[in-house]
């Protein structure tokens, strides 16, 4: 369950810019966790981007 801040750091490590929208929530959740919008990732697929970010979040937690 990565935090928004961890995701932003990982996105920056991958080499993209990130915009945080802290007031966004999923409709099925009550708690505002926010979301991260990745900018300039037109050259990468969503799956590749998610896997790279997940790997960096794991590294950040170690």
C-alpha positions as CSV (number, residue, x, y, z in Angstrom):
1,X,0.0,0.0,0.0
2,X,2.4,2.7,-1.1
3,X,1.8,6.3,-0.1
4,X,1.4,9.1,-2.6
5,X,4.8,10.5,-1.6
6,X,6.5,7.2,-2.2
7,X,5.0,7.0,-5.7
8,X,6.1,10.5,-6.5
9,X,9.7,9.7,-5.5
10,X,9.6,6.5,-7.6
11,X,8.2,8.3,-10.6
12,X,10.9,10.9,-10.4
13,X,13.6,8.1,-10.1
14,X,12.2,6.5,-13.3
15,X,12.7,9.8,-15.0
16,X,9.2,11.4,-15.4
17,X,7.4,14.3,-13.8
18,X,4.6,13.7,-11.3
19,X,1.7,15.9,-10.3
20,X,0.0,15.1,-7.0
21,X,-3.8,15.6,-6.7
22,X,-4.3,15.2,-2.9
23,X,-8.0,15.9,-3.0
24,X,-8.9,12.9,-5.2
25,X,-10.4,9.6,-3.9
26,X,-11.8,6.4,-5.3
27,X,-15.5,6.2,-5.1
28,X,-15.4,3.1,-2.9
29,X,-13.1,4.6,-0.3
30,X,-13.9,7.2,2.3
31,X,-10.3,8.3,3.1
32,X,-8.7,10.8,0.8
33,X,-5.4,9.3,-0.3
34,X,-4.8,11.3,-3.5
35,X,-3.5,10.3,-6.8
36,X,-0.4,10.8,-8.9
37,X,-0.5,11.9,-12.5
38,X,2.6,10.9,-14.5
39,X,3.5,13.5,-17.2
40,X,5.6,12.8,-20.2
41,X,5.3,9.1,-20.2
42,X,4.0,8.8,-23.8
43,X,6.9,6.6,-24.7
44,X,6.1,3.9,-22.1
45,X,3.2,1.5,-21.7
46,X,1.2,1.7,-18.5
47,X,2.3,-1.8,-17.5
48,X,6.0,-1.0,-17.9
49,X,5.6,2.2,-16.0
50,X,3.7,0.5,-13.1
51,X,6.4,-2.2,-12.8
52,X,9.2,0.3,-12.8
53,X,7.6,2.4,-10.2
54,X,6.8,-0.7,-8.0
55,X,10.4,-1.7,-8.2
56,X,11.6,1.7,-7.0
57,X,9.0,1.8,-4.2
58,X,10.5,-1.5,-3.0
59,X,14.0,0.0,-3.1
60,X,12.9,3.1,-1.3
61,X,11.4,1.1,1.6
62,X,14.6,-0.9,2.1
